[in-house]
Amino acid sequence: MTASRFARVLFAAAIAAGGVQVAAQQAKPATATTPRSAARIDLTGYWVSYVTEDWRFRMITPPKGDYRAVPLTAEGRKTADAWDPAADARTGNECKAYGAAAIMRMPGRLHITWQDDTTLKIETDAGTQTRLLHFGGKPPANEAPSWQGYSSATWEEAPPIPSGLPIGLGPRLGLRSRSLEVKTTNLRAGYLRKNGVPYSVKTTVTEYFERFPEPNGDDHLMVMTIVTDPEYLAVPFVTTTDFKREPDGSKWDPSPCTAR
């Protein structure tokens, strides 16, 4: 069976499974729900970065001027070439690489909990950052931009990916599971990579969270991140980042932001 035929078969299976579920849901009486009770996937718990690609850009700070694979504009390259980590440290901007456009790429751990029935909280031990994902909320008027900005979250309705697929294969074949979509705006200007690859205050970050079980019982979390910036990016910058679930927080190790 060719790869394209295989993908079509999987897609048909996903649609069929989704149709059964939709029919079952329609048969249930309507009840009041909260985003927490209506969660399509359970993201809570401790997760650790599972670095399988871009090791040299994530595990160490790349040299100045190394912005390969990032679709920078001419102005973006000029700004990246002017990176000065000592100046960032002097001005209290050590967290420029820890904003919402890049924090999920930082190697480290996540602790995800529900702050309340409409707010999902993501804490990172890298940089000791906190992200709040608001369901049904609106950005406050006149609020100053921040490293994590304002994130609006929505549960997506989509057919489930057939079980038994290798980790991450479903989305790469165009199949989608029940996912969380997050859109973040109102960001301070920051870095996509620690070596000064920039994003501006005009940036919008769109993310899709998917959770996948493996045959051996492990759980993986995949986050697709789409960074759109009309000032420094010629086209959106897209990455996928993987995490592996941990049994508890015994390895949780908060550390401050660093400029290098």
Disulfide bonds with the S-S distance in Angstrom:
Cys95-Cys257 2.03
